[in-house]
């Protein structure tokens, strides 16, 4: 199961469509206060973050996730515009496992979802 902390409609549809086509279980959380609780409940193989989402506060959530001994092993992936080097650096400092440019995330979405499904 994959959990997405994504509130961008375009990317939500893109991820949902790809997941459905691949038969991957996916869950979206759109409230920051519930992301960590949902991760604890579902124990996903991957959590995908839109690093540009101000509503979901991804840096705070990633830091909280990685600070929790029971959750820190859950793989995290964030996507962001490749020119936003400050956001990329902040995500790395928060502890995200992987950061991709939005275009690379879109291009590799099927591979990412398939890989997470087999973990």
N, C-alpha and C positions, 0 to 999 in steps of 0.2 A: 504494500500500500504506500502511496506517495501522498504527502500533504503539501499543499501550495498555500503560501501566504502571499497572495496576489490579488490586487483589487483593480487592475487594469483590465477592462472588458475585452479588448482585442487579444491580449495574451491569455486570458482565462478561456476564451473560446478556442484559441489555437491549442492550448494544452489539453482541454477537455476533448476536443475532436481527435487529437492524436492518441490520447489515452484510450478512448472508446475503440478506435480502429485497431489498437494493439491489444485490447483486452486487459488493460492495466487499471487496477482500482486506484482511484484518485479522489481526494477530498480537498475542498477549498475552505479555508478559514479566512474570514474578512474582518475580524475584530481583534485588535492587538491583545486584549486581555485574555482571549481564549486560545491563542496560538499555542503557548506552552502547555496549557491544560490539555488541549487536543493532542499534542504530541505525546504527552504522558499517557493519555488514554489509548491512542491508536498504535503507538510504537512504530511509526512508519520507517521504511527503509531509506527514504530520502525526503528532505524538506526543501522545497524550492521557494526562494524569496525574490520578490521584485525589490531590488535595493533602492529604487526610486520612490517607493511608496512612503509618503509622509504619514499617512493614516495608520499603517500597520507597524511603523517604527521598527524596521527590520534589524537595525544594529543593536537595539535594546533586546530584542527577542533572541537574536543569535548569541549575544553575550550571556543572557540568562540560561539559555539552552546549554551552552558550553561550560557554564559554571556549575551546572547540576550534575553530580556524579552518575545519576541514573540515566541521564539523557545525553551526556557529552559525546557518546559514541555514535549517535545518529548522524548520518551524512547530511551535510547542508550544501546547497548550491544557490548562488545568487547571480542574477543577471542585471546588467546596467549598461548604459551607453559607454563605449570604449574611451570616450574623451573625458569622462568624469573620474579622473585619477584620484581625486580626494575621496570620493565615495568608495572606490575600489580599495583604497588604503584603509578607510574606516571599517569596511567589511572584514578585511584581513585582520585588523587589530581586534575586532569583535570575536574572531575565531571561525569565520566561515571556512568551509573546507575547499570550496572551489568557486571562483568568480569567472563568469563568461560575459563577453560582450553580447548585447541583445541579438545581434545578427548571428553570432556563433550559436547562441542558445536556440534560436529558431531553426538554424540549419541542422543542428544535432539533436533536436527534440526527440525524435523517434529512438535514436540510439540511447539517449539519457533515460527515457522511460523504460525501454526494454532492459537496460542494464540494471536499473533500480528494482525492477520486477524480479530479477533472478537473484538478488542479494538476500 
